[in-house]
Amino acid sequence: MLLLCIPYHVTDYPYYVDKTVLSFRRAYGKDLDVLVVTDEGTVMLNGAYEGRFKQGWVPGFGVGKAINYCAYYAVKMGYTHMIKADGHMLMLKNPWGLIRRNMTVPKTHAIERAPSLDVDVKLDISQQPINYSAVHLNIWLNKDNWRWAYVLSTRSHKTIMSADPMQVIPAELLETLISVQGEVTPCHYWGKELFDTTLSAFRLTKVDMDIVDSTVVAHLYKSSVKTGFQERNKQRCIREPFCEYITPGIDVWLYSIMWGDCVFALKHYDSLPPFVRKDICEKVMNKDYIMGKIREFKKNAILSLDEAYAIQTKYMEGAQVVYP
């Protein structure tokens, strides 16, 4: 039993979510269960959501919080897999290739500034504005400088982590993460939430990710993306652990990213790397409930970060990798 999880930010557009839901239901069946999790204050969605659809809200904002909400729900309700997908995607080919015992990611094509998403089109360049030069199989994080790497080809078809716009995670791994640290990821904000989820699952269980290039999805870079980020810059700080540190002139959205970076660094590194804000990390360390989750993870992890990346190095042998 599958659950489609779509995190939805207040600056997103229902139109794209409509088309995403229709596309995935066409691929996995019209009765596919859908859970859209939105920021606090987002209106009730309506559109192409007939049948088994639910909407949830998180306090404040944060895509990591949305993923945690979906994971709790998936485990509680007995789903076998959680399909996490951005709310502006199309499933194009072989959807069932992703349903495995491992975590999985598909091949991703980019649709750039598309005026609309027609779910009836086929995988045909003459019918759909797909940029076939903008294609990748995985996104992973360089350990030593946090540059994002795009895997364009791979021999192993394996990875230890992903920040791809679509991932499939078996419920057993979600349950393991929740049992150890109380939630799937303590990185509640945009930037490290997906890297943390998948890397943590690997470090706890040695269950890696399959890169399934026979499954193809399209990811829309919305024409409104610049406007969306401008709106994010106006984000208010409500019920976040760092609101007490926000003063006039501080960008709440950017601060949340740096906060999440610190949580990720404190969780996975033995000492703080030089590319985080140490003053913000010190504030994170004052939050006992966050540090408690981190301590439990460290106590239960069976692989160190170095051991995990040593395996990733083997997986990347012969791969074509680019840094944007």
KEVEX-405951 format. One record per residue: x, y, z negated of N, C-alpha, C in turn; residue number from 1. Coordinates in Angstrom, 1 decimal. Layout:
REM KEVEX-405951
      n.u      n.v      n.w     ca.u     ca.v     ca.w      c.u      c.v      c.w     k
        X        Y        Z        X        Y        Z        X        Y        Z   NUM
...
This chain:
REM KEVEX-405951
      n.u      n.v      n.w     ca.u     ca.v     ca.w      c.u      c.v      c.w     k
      0.9     -1.2      0.0      0.0      0.0      0.0      0.9      1.2      0.0     1
      0.6      2.2      0.9      1.5      3.3      1.1      0.8      4.6      0.6     2
      1.7      5.5      0.1      1.2      6.8     -0.2      2.0      7.9      0.5     3
      1.4      8.7      1.3      2.0      9.8      1.9      2.1     11.0      1.0     4
      3.2     11.5      0.7      3.4     12.6     -0.3      3.9     13.8      0.5     5
      3.2     14.9      0.5      3.6     16.2      1.2      3.7     17.3      0.2     6
      4.9     17.7     -0.2      5.1     18.9     -1.0      4.7     20.2     -0.2     7
      4.0     21.1     -0.8      3.4     22.2      0.0      3.7     23.5     -0.8     8
      4.5     24.4     -0.2      4.8     25.7     -0.9      3.8     26.7     -0.5     9
      3.6     27.7     -1.4      2.6     28.7     -1.1      2.8     29.4      0.2    10
      4.0     29.4      0.7      4.2     30.1      2.0      4.0     29.2      3.2    11
      3.7     27.9      3.0      3.4     27.0      4.1      2.1     27.3      4.7    12
      1.8     26.6      5.8      0.6     26.9      6.6     -0.3     25.6      6.7    13
     -1.6     25.7      6.3     -2.4     24.5      6.4     -2.5     23.8      7.8    14
     -2.4     24.7      8.8     -2.5     24.1     10.2     -1.5     23.0     10.4    15
     -0.2     23.2     10.0      0.8     22.2     10.2      0.6     21.0      9.3    16
      0.1     21.2      8.1     -0.3     20.0      7.3     -1.4     19.2      7.9    17
     -2.4     19.9      8.5     -3.4     19.1      9.2     -2.8     18.2     10.3    18
     -1.9     18.7     11.1     -1.4     18.0     12.2     -0.5     16.9     11.7    19
      0.2     17.1     10.6      1.1     16.1     10.0      0.3     14.9      9.5    20
     -0.8     15.2      8.8     -1.7     14.2      8.3     -2.3     13.4      9.4    21
     -2.8     14.0     10.4     -3.4     13.3     11.6     -2.4     12.4     12.2    22
     -1.1     12.9     12.4     -0.1     12.1     13.1      0.3     10.9     12.3    23
      0.4     11.0     10.9      0.8      9.9     10.1     -0.3      8.9     10.0    24
     -1.6      9.4     10.0     -2.7      8.5      9.9     -2.9      7.7     11.2    25
     -2.5      8.4     12.3     -2.6      7.7     13.6     -1.5      6.6     13.6    26
     -0.4      6.8     12.9      0.7      5.8     12.9      0.4      4.7     11.9    27
      0.0      5.0     10.7     -0.1      4.0      9.6     -1.6      3.6      9.4    28
     -2.5      4.2     10.0     -3.9      3.8      9.8     -4.7      4.9      9.2    29
     -6.0      5.0      9.6     -6.8      6.2      9.3     -7.1      6.2      7.8    30
     -6.9      5.1      7.1     -7.1      5.0      5.6     -5.9      5.3      4.8    31
     -4.8      5.8      5.5     -3.6      6.1      4.7     -3.9      7.1      3.6    32
     -3.5      6.8      2.4     -3.7      7.7      1.3     -2.7      8.8      1.4    33
     -3.2     10.0      1.1     -2.4     11.3      1.2     -2.5     12.0     -0.1    34
     -1.4     12.5     -0.6     -1.3     13.4     -1.7     -0.5     14.6     -1.4    35
     -1.1     15.7     -1.3     -0.4     17.0     -1.1     -0.3     17.7     -2.4    36
      1.0     18.0     -2.8      1.2     18.7     -4.1      1.7     20.1     -3.9    37
      1.0     21.0     -4.5      1.2     22.4     -4.2      1.7     23.2     -5.4    38
      2.2     24.4     -5.2      2.6     25.3     -6.2      1.4     25.8     -7.0    39
      1.7     26.2     -8.2      0.7     26.9     -9.1      0.1     28.1     -8.3    40
     -1.2     28.2     -8.3     -1.9     29.3     -7.7     -2.2     29.1     -6.2    41
     -1.8     28.0     -5.6     -2.2     27.7     -4.2     -3.6     27.3     -4.1    42
     -4.3     27.8     -3.1     -5.7     27.5     -3.0     -6.0     26.1     -2.6    43
     -7.2     25.6     -2.8     -7.6     24.3     -2.4     -7.5     24.2     -0.9    44
     -6.9     23.1     -0.4     -6.7     22.9      1.0     -7.9     22.2      1.6    45
     -8.3     22.5      2.8     -9.3     21.7      3.5     -8.9     21.7      5.0    46
     -9.3     20.7      5.7     -9.0     20.5      7.1     -9.1     19.1      7.5    47
     -8.0     18.5      8.0     -8.0     17.1      8.5     -7.8     16.1      7.4    48
     -8.5     16.3      6.2     -8.2     15.5      5.1     -9.3     14.6      4.7    49
    -10.1     14.1      5.6    -11.2     13.2      5.3    -10.6     11.9      4.7    50
    -11.5     11.2      4.0    -11.0      9.9      3.4    -10.2     10.1      2.2    51
     -9.1      9.3      2.1     -8.4      9.1      0.9     -7.3     10.2      0.8    52
     -7.8     11.4      0.3     -6.9     12.5      0.2     -7.1     13.1     -1.2    53
     -5.9     13.5     -1.8     -5.9     14.2     -3.1     -4.9     15.4     -3.0    54
     -5.3     16.4     -3.8     -4.4     17.6     -3.9     -4.0     17.7     -5.4    55
     -2.7     18.0     -5.6     -2.3     18.2     -7.0     -1.5     19.5     -7.1    56
     -1.5     20.1     -8.3     -0.7     21.3     -8.5      0.3     21.1     -9.6    57
      1.5     21.8     -9.4      2.5     21.7    -10.5      2.5     23.1    -11.2    58
      3.0     23.2    -12.4      3.2     24.5    -13.0      4.3     25.2    -12.4    59
      4.2     26.5    -12.1      5.2     27.2    -11.5      5.4     26.8    -10.0    60
      6.6     26.5     -9.6      6.9     26.1     -8.3      8.0     25.1     -8.3    61
      8.3     24.5     -7.1      9.4     23.6     -7.0      9.1     22.3     -6.3    62
      9.8     22.0     -5.2      9.6     20.8     -4.4     10.0     19.6     -5.2    63
     11.0     19.7     -6.1     11.3     18.6     -7.0     10.2     18.2     -7.9    64
      9.5     19.2     -8.4      8.3     18.9     -9.3      7.2     18.2     -8.4    65
      7.0     18.6     -7.2      6.1     18.0     -6.3      6.4     16.5     -6.1    66
      7.7     16.2     -5.9      8.1     14.8     -5.7      7.9     14.0     -7.0    67
      8.2     14.6     -8.1      7.9     13.9     -9.4      6.4     13.6     -9.6    68
      5.6     14.5     -9.2      4.1     14.3     -9.3      3.7     13.2     -8.4    69
      4.2     13.2     -7.2      3.9     12.1     -6.3      4.4     10.7     -6.8    70
      5.6     10.7     -7.3      6.2      9.5     -7.8      5.4      8.9     -9.0    71
      5.0      9.8     -9.9      4.2      9.3    -11.1      2.9      8.7    -10.6    72
      2.3      9.4     -9.6      1.0      8.9     -9.1      1.2      7.6     -8.4    73
      2.3      7.5     -7.5      2.5      6.2     -6.8      2.7      5.0     -7.7    74
      3.5      5.2     -8.8      3.7      4.1     -9.7      2.5      3.8    -10.5    75
      1.8      4.8    -11.0      0.6      4.6    -11.8     -0.5      3.8    -11.0    76
     -0.7      4.2     -9.7     -1.7      3.6     -8.9     -1.4      2.4     -8.1    77
     -0.1      1.9     -8.3      0.2      0.6     -7.7      0.6      0.6     -6.3    78
      1.1      1.8     -5.7      1.5      1.8     -4.3      2.9      1.0     -4.2    79
      3.1      0.5     -3.1      4.4     -0.2     -2.8      5.5      0.7     -2.4    80
      5.1      1.8     -1.7      6.1      2.8     -1.1      5.5      4.2     -1.2    81
      6.4      5.1     -1.4      6.1      6.5     -1.3      6.8      7.1      0.0    82
      6.0      7.6      0.9      6.5      8.3      2.1      6.5      9.7      1.8    83
      7.7     10.3      1.6      7.8     11.7      1.4      8.1     12.4      2.7    84
      7.2     13.4      3.1      7.4     14.0      4.4      7.1     15.5      4.2    85
      7.9     16.3      4.9      7.5     17.7      5.0      6.2     17.9      5.7    86
      5.5     19.0      5.4      4.2     19.2      6.0      4.2     19.8      7.4    87
      5.2     19.5      8.1      5.3     20.0      9.5      6.1     19.0     10.4    88
      5.5     17.8     10.5      6.2     16.7     11.1      5.2     15.9     12.0    89
      5.8     15.1     12.9      5.1     14.2     13.7      5.8     12.8     13.7    90
      5.0     11.8     13.6      5.5     10.4     13.7      5.4     10.0     15.2    91
      6.6      9.7     15.8      6.6      9.5     17.2      6.8      8.0     17.6    92
      7.5      7.2     16.8      7.8      5.9     17.3      8.1      5.0     16.1    93
      7.5      3.8     16.1      7.9      2.7     15.2      7.8      3.1     13.7    94
      6.6      3.5     13.2      6.5      3.9     11.8      6.8      2.8     10.8    95
      6.4      1.5     11.2      6.5      0.4     10.2      7.9      0.0     10.1    96
      8.8      0.4     10.9     10.3      0.1     10.7     10.9      0.6      9.5    97
     10.2      1.6      8.9     10.7      2.2      7.6     10.3      1.5      6.4    98
      9.3      0.6      6.5      8.8      0.0      5.3      9.6     -1.3      4.9    99
     10.6     -1.1      4.0     11.5     -2.1      3.7     11.8     -2.1      2.2   100
     12.6     -3.1      1.7     12.9     -3.1      0.3     13.9     -2.0     -0.1   101
     14.6     -1.5      0.8     15.6     -0.4      0.6     14.9      0.9      0.8   102
     15.5      2.0      0.4     15.1      3.3      0.8     15.4      3.4      2.3   103
     14.6      4.2      3.0     14.9      4.4      4.5     14.7      5.8      4.9   104
     15.4      6.1      6.0     15.2      7.4      6.7     15.2      7.1      8.2   105
     14.4      7.9      9.0     14.3      7.7     10.4     15.2      8.6     11.2   106
     15.2      8.4     12.5     15.9      9.3     13.4     15.0     10.6     13.5   107
     15.6     11.7     13.4     14.8     13.0     13.4     15.2     13.9     14.6   108
     14.2     14.2     15.4     14.3     15.2     16.5     13.7     16.5     16.0   109
     14.2     17.6     16.5     13.8     18.9     16.1     12.8     19.5     17.2   110
     11.7     20.0     16.7     10.8     20.8     17.6     11.0     22.3     17.2   111
     11.5     23.1     18.0     11.8     24.4     17.7     10.8     25.4     18.1   112
     10.2     26.2     17.2      9.3     27.2     17.4      8.1     26.8     18.3   113
      7.6     25.6     18.0      6.5     25.1     18.8      5.2     25.9     18.4   114
      4.4     26.4     19.5      3.2     27.1     19.2      2.1     26.2     18.6   115
      2.2     24.9     18.8      1.2     24.0     18.3      1.7     22.6     18.2   116
      1.0     21.8     17.5      1.4     20.4     17.4      0.2     19.6     18.0   117
      0.4     18.9     19.1     -0.6     18.1     19.7     -0.3     16.6     19.3   118
     -1.1     16.0     18.5     -0.8     14.7     18.0     -1.1     13.6     19.0   119
     -1.6     14.0     20.2     -1.9     13.0     21.2     -0.8     12.8     22.2   120
      0.2     13.7     22.1      1.3     13.6     23.1      2.2     12.4     22.9   121
      2.8     11.9     23.9      3.7     10.8     23.8      5.2     11.3     23.6   122
      6.1     10.4     23.4      7.5     10.8     23.3      8.0     11.1     24.8   123
      7.7     12.2     25.3      8.0     12.6     26.6      8.4     14.0     26.7   124
      9.6     14.3     27.1     10.1     15.7     27.1      9.2     16.6     28.0   125
      8.5     16.1     28.9      7.7     16.9     29.8      6.4     17.4     29.1   126
      6.1     16.7     28.0      4.8     17.0     27.3      5.0     17.7     26.0   127
      6.2     17.7     25.5      6.3     18.2     24.1      7.7     18.9     24.0   128
      7.7     20.1     23.3      8.9     20.9     23.2      9.9     20.4     22.2   129
     10.4     19.2     22.5     11.4     18.6     21.7     12.8     18.9     22.2   130
     13.6     19.4     21.3     15.0     19.7     21.6     15.8     18.4     21.4   131
     16.1     17.7     22.4     16.8     16.4     22.3     18.3     16.5     21.9   132
     18.8     17.7     22.0     20.2     17.9     21.5     20.2     18.1     20.0   133
     19.1     18.5     19.4     19.0     18.7     18.0     18.4     17.4     17.4   134
     19.3     16.4     17.2     18.8     15.1     16.7     19.8     14.7     15.6   135
     19.4     14.1     14.6     20.3     13.5     13.6     19.6     12.2     13.0   136
     20.5     11.5     12.3     20.0     10.2     11.7     20.0     10.3     10.2   137
     20.7     11.3      9.6     20.8     11.4      8.2     21.5     12.7      7.8   138
     21.1     13.2      6.7     21.8     14.4      6.1     22.4     14.0      4.7   139
     23.6     14.2      4.6     24.2     13.9      3.3     25.1     15.0      2.8   140
     25.6     14.9      1.6     26.3     16.0      0.9     27.7     15.6      0.7   141
     28.6     16.5      1.1     30.1     16.3      0.9     30.3     16.5     -0.6   142
     31.0     15.5     -1.2     31.3     15.6     -2.6     32.1     16.7     -3.1   143
     33.1     17.1     -2.3     34.1     18.1     -2.7     33.8     19.5     -2.4   144
     32.8     19.8     -1.6     32.5     21.2     -1.3     31.0     21.5     -1.1   145
     30.2     20.4     -1.1     28.8     20.5     -1.0     28.3     21.0      0.4   146
     29.2     20.9      1.4     28.7     21.1      2.7     27.7     20.0      3.1   147
     26.6     20.4      3.8     25.7     19.4      4.3     26.2     18.8      5.6   148
     26.2     17.5      5.7     26.7     16.9      6.9     25.5     16.2      7.7   149
     25.5     16.3      9.0     24.5     15.7      9.8     25.1     14.5     10.5   150
     24.6     13.3     10.3     25.1     12.1     11.0     24.3     12.0     12.3   151
     25.1     12.0     13.4     24.5     11.9     14.7     24.5     10.5     15.2   152
     25.5      9.7     14.8     25.5      8.3     15.2     26.2      7.5     14.0   153
     25.9      6.2     13.9     26.4      5.5     12.8     26.5      4.0     13.2   154
     27.6      3.4     12.7     27.8      1.9     13.0     27.1      1.1     11.9   155
     27.2      1.6     10.7     26.7      0.8      9.5     25.2      0.9      9.3   156
     24.6      2.1      9.8     23.2      2.3      9.5     22.9      2.3      8.0   157
     23.8      2.8      7.3     23.7      2.8      5.8     24.1      4.2      5.3   158
     23.5      4.6      4.1     24.0      5.7      3.4     23.6      5.6      2.0   159
     24.2      6.4      1.1     23.9      6.4     -0.3     22.9      7.5     -0.7   160
     22.6      8.4      0.2     21.8      9.5     -0.2     21.2     10.2      1.1   161
     20.2     11.0      0.9     19.6     11.7      2.0     18.9     13.0      1.5   162
     18.9     14.0      2.4     18.0     15.1      2.2     17.1     15.3      3.4   163
     16.8     14.2      4.1     16.1     14.3      5.3     14.6     14.7      5.1   164
     14.0     15.3      6.1     12.6     15.8      5.9     11.6     14.6      5.7   165
     12.0     13.4      6.1     11.1     12.3      5.8     12.0     11.2      5.2   166
     11.5     10.6      4.1     12.2      9.4      3.5     11.1      8.5      3.0   167
     11.4      7.2      2.9     10.5      6.2      2.3     11.2      5.6      1.1   168
     10.6      5.6      0.0     11.2      5.1     -1.3     10.3      4.0     -1.9   169
     10.8      2.8     -2.1     10.0      1.7     -2.7      9.6      2.1     -4.1   170
      8.4      1.7     -4.6      7.9      2.0     -5.9      8.8      1.5     -7.0   171
      9.5      0.4     -6.8     10.4     -0.1     -7.8     11.5      0.8     -8.2   172
     12.0      1.5     -7.2     13.1      2.5     -7.4     12.5      3.7     -8.1   173
     11.3      4.2     -7.7     10.7      5.3     -8.4     10.5      5.0     -9.9   174
     10.0      3.7    -10.2      9.8      3.3    -11.5     11.1      3.3    -12.4   175
     12.2      2.8    -11.7     13.5      2.8    -12.4     13.9      4.2    -12.8   176
     13.8      5.1    -11.9     14.2      6.5    -12.1     13.4      7.1    -13.3   177
     12.1      6.9    -13.2     11.2      7.4    -14.3     11.5      6.8    -15.6   178
     11.8      5.5    -15.6     12.0      4.8    -16.9     13.3      5.3    -17.6   179
     14.3      5.7    -16.8     15.6      6.1    -17.3     15.6      7.5    -17.7   180
     15.0      8.4    -16.9     15.2      9.8    -17.2     13.8     10.6    -17.3   181
     12.7      9.8    -17.3     11.4     10.5    -17.6     10.8     11.1    -16.4   182
     11.5     11.1    -15.3     11.0     11.7    -14.0     11.9     11.2    -12.9   183
     11.5     11.4    -11.7     12.3     11.0    -10.6     13.6     11.9    -10.4   184
     13.4     13.2    -10.6     14.5     14.1    -10.5     14.3     15.3    -11.4   185
     15.3     15.6    -12.2     15.3     16.8    -13.0     15.7     18.1    -12.2   186
     16.1     17.9    -10.9     16.4     19.0    -10.0     15.1     19.5     -9.4   187
     14.4     20.4    -10.1     13.0     20.8     -9.7     12.9     21.7     -8.5   188
     14.0     22.2     -8.1     13.9     23.3     -7.1     14.6     22.9     -5.8   189
     14.3     23.7     -4.7     14.8     23.4     -3.4     16.3     23.4     -3.4   190
     16.9     22.4     -2.7     18.3     22.3     -2.5     19.0     21.0     -2.8   191
     18.7     20.5     -4.0     19.4     19.3     -4.5     18.4     18.2     -4.9   192
     17.1     18.5     -4.8     16.1     17.5     -5.3     16.1     16.2     -4.6   193
     16.3     16.2     -3.3     16.3     14.9     -2.5     17.6     14.2     -2.6   194
     18.7     15.0     -2.5     20.0     14.4     -2.8     20.1     13.7     -4.1   195
     19.5     14.4     -5.1     19.6     13.8     -6.5     18.7     12.5     -6.6   196
     17.5     12.5     -6.0     16.7     11.4     -6.1     17.3     10.1     -5.5   197
     17.9     10.3     -4.3     18.4      9.1     -3.6     19.8      8.7     -4.2   198
     20.6      9.7     -4.5     21.9      9.3     -5.1     21.7      8.7     -6.4   199
     20.8      9.2     -7.2     20.5      8.6     -8.6     20.0      7.2     -8.5   200
     19.1      7.0     -7.5     18.6      5.6     -7.4     19.8      4.7     -7.0   201
     20.7      5.1     -6.2     21.8      4.3     -5.8     22.7      4.0     -7.0   202
     23.0      5.1     -7.7     24.0      4.9     -8.9     23.4      4.0    -10.0   203
     22.0      4.0    -10.1     21.4      3.2    -11.1     21.2      1.7    -10.7   204
     21.1      1.5     -9.4     20.7      0.1     -8.9     21.5     -0.5     -7.8   205
     22.4      0.3     -7.2     23.2     -0.1     -6.0     22.3     -0.4     -4.8   206
     21.0      0.1     -4.8     20.1      0.0     -3.7     20.4      1.2     -2.8   207
     20.9      0.9     -1.6     21.2      2.1     -0.7     20.1      2.4      0.2   208
     20.4      3.2      1.3     19.4      3.6      2.2     19.7      3.0      3.6   209
     18.7      2.5      4.3     18.8      2.1      5.7     18.5      3.3      6.6   210
     19.4      3.5      7.5     19.1      4.6      8.5     18.5      3.8      9.7   211
     17.2      4.1     10.0     16.5      3.3     10.9     16.3      4.1     12.2   212
     17.2      3.9     13.2     17.2      4.7     14.4     16.1      4.2     15.4   213
     15.4      3.1     15.1     14.3      2.7     15.9     13.0      3.4     15.6   214
     13.0      4.1     14.4     11.9      4.9     14.0     12.2      6.4     14.3   215
     11.3      7.1     15.0     11.6      8.4     15.4     10.5      9.4     14.9   216
     10.9     10.5     14.3     10.0     11.5     13.9     10.4     12.8     14.5   217
      9.5     13.8     14.5      9.9     15.1     15.0      9.6     16.1     13.8   218
     10.5     17.0     13.6     10.5     18.0     12.5     10.4     19.3     13.1   219
      9.3     20.0     12.8      9.1     21.4     13.4      9.8     22.4     12.6   220
     10.6     23.2     13.2     11.2     24.4     12.7     10.2     25.5     13.0   221
      9.3     25.8     12.1      8.2     26.7     12.3      8.7     28.1     12.8   222
      7.9     28.6     13.7      8.2     30.0     14.1      8.1     31.0     13.0   223
      7.4     30.6     11.9      7.2     31.4     10.7      8.3     31.2      9.7   224
      9.3     30.4      9.9     10.2     30.0      8.9     11.0     31.2      8.3   225
     11.3     32.2      9.1     12.0     33.4      8.6     11.1     34.2      7.7   226
      9.8     34.3      8.1      8.8     35.0      7.3      8.6     34.3      5.9   227
      8.6     32.9      6.0      8.4     32.1      4.8      9.5     32.4      3.8   228
     10.8     32.4      4.3     11.9     32.7      3.3     11.8     34.1      2.8   229
     11.3     35.0      3.6     11.1     36.4      3.1     10.1     36.4      2.0   230
      9.0     35.6      2.1      8.0     35.5      1.1      8.6     34.8     -0.1   231
      9.4     33.8      0.1     10.0     33.1     -1.1     10.8     34.1     -1.9   232
     11.4     35.1     -1.3     12.2     36.1     -2.0     11.4     36.9     -2.9   233
     10.1     36.9     -2.8      9.2     37.6     -3.6      8.6     36.7     -4.8   234
      9.2     35.5     -4.9      8.7     34.6     -5.9      8.7     35.1     -7.3   235
      7.5     35.0     -8.0      7.5     35.4     -9.4      7.9     34.3    -10.3   236
      8.4     34.6    -11.4      8.9     33.6    -12.4      7.8     33.4    -13.4   237
      7.1     32.2    -13.3      6.0     31.9    -14.2      6.3     30.5    -14.7   238
      6.4     30.3    -16.0      6.5     28.9    -16.6      7.7     28.1    -16.0   239
      8.8     28.8    -15.8     10.0     28.1    -15.5     11.0     28.2    -16.6   240
     11.9     27.3    -16.8     12.8     27.3    -17.9     13.8     28.5    -18.0   241
     13.9     29.1    -16.8     14.9     30.2    -16.7     14.3     31.6    -16.7   242
     13.0     31.7    -16.9     12.3     33.0    -16.8     12.9     34.0    -17.8   243
     13.3     33.5    -18.9     13.8     34.4    -19.9     15.1     35.1    -19.5   244
     15.8     34.6    -18.4     17.0     35.2    -17.9     16.8     36.0    -16.7   245
     15.6     36.1    -16.2     15.3     36.9    -15.0     15.0     38.4    -15.4   246
     15.8     39.2    -14.8     15.6     40.7    -15.0     15.3     41.3    -13.7   247
     14.8     42.6    -13.7     14.5     43.2    -12.4     15.7     43.2    -11.5   248
     15.4     42.9    -10.2     16.4     42.8     -9.2     17.0     41.4     -8.9   249
     16.7     40.5     -9.8     17.1     39.1     -9.6     16.1     38.3     -8.7   250
     16.6     37.7     -7.7     15.8     36.9     -6.8     15.5     35.6     -7.5   251
     14.2     35.4     -7.8     13.8     34.2     -8.5     14.1     32.9     -7.7   252
     13.8     33.0     -6.4     14.0     31.8     -5.5     15.4     31.4     -5.5   253
     16.3     32.4     -5.3     17.7     32.1     -5.2     18.2     31.6     -6.6   254
     17.7     32.2     -7.7     18.2     31.7     -9.0     17.7     30.3     -9.3   255
     16.6     29.9     -8.8     16.1     28.5     -9.0     17.0     27.6     -8.3   256
     17.5     27.9     -7.1     18.5     27.1     -6.4     19.7     26.9     -7.2   257
     20.3     28.0     -7.7     21.5     27.9     -8.5     21.3     27.1     -9.8   258
     20.1     27.2    -10.3     19.7     26.4    -11.5     19.7     24.9    -11.2   259
     19.1     24.6    -10.1     19.1     23.2     -9.7     20.5     22.7     -9.3   260
     21.3     23.5     -8.8     22.7     23.1     -8.5     23.4     22.7     -9.8   261
     23.1     23.5    -10.8     23.8     23.2    -12.1     23.3     21.9    -12.7   262
     22.0     21.7    -12.6     21.4     20.4    -13.1     22.1     19.2    -12.4   263
     22.2     19.3    -11.0     22.8     18.3    -10.2     24.3     18.1    -10.6   264
     25.0     19.2    -10.8     26.4     19.1    -11.1     26.6     18.5    -12.5   265
     25.8     18.9    -13.5     26.0     18.4    -14.9     25.6     16.9    -14.9   266
     24.7     16.5    -14.1     24.2     15.1    -14.1     25.2     14.2    -13.4   267
     25.9     14.6    -12.3     26.6     13.7    -11.5     28.2     13.9    -11.6   268
     28.6     15.0    -12.1     30.1     15.3    -12.2     30.5     15.2    -13.6   269
     31.8     14.8    -13.8     32.3     14.8    -15.2     32.7     16.2    -15.7   270
     33.0     17.0    -14.8     33.3     18.4    -15.1     32.7     19.3    -14.0   271
     32.4     20.5    -14.3     31.7     21.4    -13.4     32.6     21.7    -12.2   272
     32.0     21.5    -11.0     32.8     21.8     -9.8     32.9     23.3     -9.6   273
     33.8     23.8     -8.8     34.0     25.3     -8.8     33.0     26.0     -8.0   274
     32.1     25.3     -7.3     31.1     26.0     -6.5     29.7     26.1     -7.1   275
     29.7     26.1     -8.5     28.4     26.4     -9.2     28.6     27.6    -10.1   276
     27.5     28.2    -10.4     27.6     29.4    -11.3     27.7     28.9    -12.8   277
     28.9     29.0    -13.3     29.1     28.5    -14.7     28.3     29.2    -15.7   278
     28.0     30.5    -15.5     27.1     31.2    -16.5     25.7     30.6    -16.5   279
     25.2     30.2    -15.3     23.9     29.6    -15.2     24.0     28.2    -15.8   280
     25.0     27.5    -15.5     25.2     26.1    -16.1     25.2     26.1    -17.6   281
     25.8     27.1    -18.2     25.8     27.2    -19.6     24.4     27.4    -20.2   282
     23.5     28.1    -19.4     22.1     28.2    -19.8     21.4     26.9    -19.7   283
     21.7     26.2    -18.6     21.0     24.9    -18.5     21.4     24.0    -19.7   284
     22.7     24.0    -20.1     23.2     23.2    -21.1     22.5     23.5    -22.5   285
     21.9     24.7    -22.6     21.2     25.0    -23.8     19.8     24.5    -23.8   286
     19.3     23.8    -22.7     18.0     23.2    -22.7     18.1     21.8    -23.0   287
     17.7     21.4    -24.3     17.9     20.1    -24.8     17.2     19.0    -24.0   288
     16.0     19.4    -23.5     15.2     18.4    -22.8     15.8     18.0    -21.5   289
     16.5     19.0    -20.8     17.1     18.7    -19.6     18.4     17.9    -19.9   290
     19.2     18.3    -20.8     20.4     17.5    -21.1     20.1     16.1    -21.7   291
     19.0     15.9    -22.3     18.6     14.6    -22.7     18.4     13.7    -21.6   292
     17.7     14.2    -20.5     17.5     13.4    -19.3     18.9     13.0    -18.6   293
     19.8     14.0    -18.6     21.1     13.8    -18.0     21.9     12.8    -18.8   294
     21.8     12.8    -20.1     22.6     11.9    -20.9     22.0     10.4    -20.7   295
     20.7     10.3    -20.6     20.1      9.0    -20.4     20.6      8.4    -19.0   296
     20.6      9.3    -18.0     21.0      8.8    -16.7     22.5      8.4    -16.8   297
     23.4      9.2    -17.4     24.8      8.8    -17.4     25.0      7.5    -18.2   298
     24.2      7.3    -19.2     24.3      6.1    -20.0     23.9      4.8    -19.2   299
     23.0      5.0    -18.3     22.4      3.8    -17.6     23.0      3.6    -16.2   300
     23.7      4.6    -15.7     24.3      4.5    -14.3     25.3      3.4    -14.3   301
     25.3      2.5    -13.2     26.2      1.4    -13.1     27.3      1.8    -12.1   302
     27.2      2.9    -11.4     28.2      3.4    -10.5     28.6      4.8    -10.9   303
     29.9      5.1    -10.9     30.3      6.5    -11.1     30.1      7.2     -9.8   304
     30.2      8.5     -9.8     30.1      9.3     -8.6     31.2      9.0     -7.6   305
     32.4      8.8     -8.1     33.5      8.4     -7.2     33.3      7.0     -6.6   306
     32.8      6.1     -7.4     32.5      4.8     -6.8     31.4      4.9     -5.7   307
     30.4      5.7     -6.0     29.4      5.8     -5.0     29.9      6.4     -3.7   308
     30.7      7.4     -3.8     31.2      8.1     -2.6     32.3      7.2     -1.9   309
     32.9      6.3     -2.6     33.8      5.4     -2.0     33.1      4.5     -1.0   310
     31.9      4.1     -1.5     31.0      3.2     -0.7     30.5      4.0      0.5   311
     30.1      5.3      0.3     29.7      6.2      1.4     30.8      6.3      2.5   312
     32.0      6.4      2.0     33.1      6.5      3.0     33.2      5.3      3.9   313
     33.0      4.1      3.3     32.9      2.9      4.2     31.8      3.0      5.1   314
     30.6      3.4      4.6     29.4      3.5      5.5     29.6      4.5      6.7   315
     30.4      5.5      6.5     30.6      6.5      7.5     31.8      6.2      8.5   316
     32.4      5.1      8.3     33.5      4.7      9.2     32.9      4.6     10.6   317
     33.5      5.3     11.6     33.1      5.2     13.0     31.8      6.1     13.2   318
     31.3      6.8     12.2     30.1      7.6     12.4     30.5      9.0     13.1   319
     29.6      9.5     13.8     29.8     10.9     14.3     29.1     11.8     13.4   320
     29.8     12.7     12.8     29.3     13.6     11.8     29.6     15.1     12.1   321
     28.7     16.0     11.9     28.9     17.4     12.2     28.5     18.2     10.9   322
     29.1     19.3     10.7     28.7     20.2      9.6     28.1     21.5     10.2   323
     26.9     21.8      9.9     26.3     23.0     10.5     26.9     24.3      9.9   324
